[in-house]
């Protein structure tokens, strides 16, 4: 994007520089996996004038231990367990008949195809 186009956007939408600063600061926290930067980020934006940003930061503050651990231990993930839970729930829903065509995925599409 050219500098002129960015200036026109900035004049039309004054929040863009603030939002880009916010996003860049959070990106740096995630990129460097630094708890000290997380603390600075929370302190800088916890009383932000833009309410959705301050709500996001208050959510980080409420789950501080989980966020901190995700920065300190990047190799630990609950993704495989969540995948297993999802499979179990899908089997249960199909067994109870509570899932429609939209949620059934490829399992329901087979019965509607012509040979």
C-alpha positions as CSV (number, residue, x, y, z in Angstrom):
1,X,0.0,0.0,0.0
2,X,1.4,3.4,-0.9
3,X,2.1,6.0,1.7
4,X,-0.5,8.3,0.2
5,X,-3.2,5.6,0.3
6,X,-2.3,4.9,3.9
7,X,-2.6,8.6,4.8
8,X,-6.0,8.8,3.2
9,X,-7.2,5.8,5.2
10,X,-5.7,7.2,8.3
11,X,-7.6,10.5,7.8
12,X,-10.9,8.6,7.0
13,X,-10.5,6.1,9.8
14,X,-8.6,7.5,12.7
15,X,-8.5,4.2,14.6
16,X,-6.2,2.5,12.1
17,X,-2.9,3.7,13.6
18,X,-4.0,2.7,17.1
19,X,-5.3,-0.7,16.0
20,X,-2.1,-1.4,14.0
21,X,0.0,-0.5,17.1
22,X,-2.1,-2.8,19.2
23,X,-1.9,-5.7,16.8
24,X,1.8,-5.2,16.3
25,X,2.4,-5.2,20.1
26,X,0.4,-8.4,20.6
27,X,2.2,-10.0,17.6
28,X,5.5,-9.2,19.2
29,X,4.3,-10.9,22.5
30,X,3.4,-14.0,20.6
31,X,6.5,-14.0,18.3
32,X,9.0,-13.6,21.1
33,X,7.1,-15.7,23.7
34,X,8.2,-13.3,26.3
35,X,6.1,-13.1,29.6
36,X,7.6,-9.7,30.4
37,X,6.3,-8.3,27.1
38,X,2.9,-9.8,27.9
39,X,2.9,-8.0,31.2
40,X,3.8,-4.7,29.4
41,X,1.1,-5.3,26.8
42,X,-1.5,-5.9,29.5
43,X,-0.4,-2.8,31.4
44,X,-0.4,-0.6,28.3
45,X,-3.9,-1.6,27.0
46,X,-5.9,-2.6,30.1
47,X,-7.6,0.8,30.3
48,X,-7.7,1.5,26.6
49,X,-10.2,4.0,25.2
50,X,-11.4,1.5,22.7
51,X,-13.7,-0.9,24.6
52,X,-13.2,-4.1,22.6
53,X,-9.4,-3.8,23.0
54,X,-9.7,-3.3,26.8
55,X,-12.2,-6.3,27.0
56,X,-9.7,-8.4,25.0
57,X,-6.9,-7.5,27.4
58,X,-9.1,-8.1,30.5
59,X,-9.7,-11.6,29.1
60,X,-6.0,-12.1,28.9
61,X,-5.7,-10.9,32.5
62,X,-8.4,-13.3,33.7
63,X,-6.7,-16.3,32.0
64,X,-3.2,-15.0,32.8
65,X,-1.8,-18.3,33.9
66,X,-3.0,-20.1,30.8
67,X,-1.7,-17.4,28.5
68,X,1.7,-17.4,30.3
69,X,2.0,-21.2,30.1
70,X,1.2,-21.1,26.4
71,X,4.1,-18.7,25.9
72,X,6.5,-20.7,28.1
73,X,5.6,-24.2,26.9
74,X,4.8,-24.0,23.1
75,X,5.1,-27.7,22.5
76,X,2.3,-28.7,24.9
77,X,-1.1,-28.7,23.2
78,X,-4.5,-30.0,24.0
79,X,-5.3,-30.2,20.3
80,X,-5.2,-34.1,20.1
81,X,-7.5,-34.3,23.1
82,X,-9.9,-31.8,21.6
83,X,-9.9,-33.8,18.4
84,X,-10.8,-37.0,20.3
85,X,-13.6,-35.2,22.2
86,X,-15.0,-33.9,18.9
87,X,-15.1,-37.4,17.4
88,X,-16.9,-38.8,20.4
89,X,-19.5,-36.0,20.3
90,X,-20.0,-36.6,16.6
91,X,-20.6,-40.3,17.1
92,X,-23.1,-39.5,19.9
93,X,-25.0,-37.0,17.9
94,X,-25.3,-39.4,14.9
95,X,-26.5,-42.1,17.3
96,X,-29.2,-39.8,18.8
97,X,-30.2,-38.5,15.4
98,X,-29.5,-34.9,16.6
99,X,-27.3,-33.9,13.7
100,X,-28.6,-32.6,10.5
101,X,-27.3,-32.7,7.0
102,X,-25.2,-29.6,7.6
103,X,-23.3,-31.1,10.5
104,X,-23.2,-34.6,9.3
105,X,-20.4,-33.9,6.8
106,X,-19.4,-36.7,4.4
107,X,-21.3,-39.4,6.3
108,X,-24.7,-38.0,5.3
109,X,-23.6,-37.1,1.8
110,X,-23.1,-40.7,0.8
111,X,-26.7,-41.7,1.2
112,X,-27.9,-38.9,-1.1
113,X,-25.6,-39.7,-4.1
114,X,-26.9,-41.6,-7.0
115,X,-24.9,-44.7,-8.0
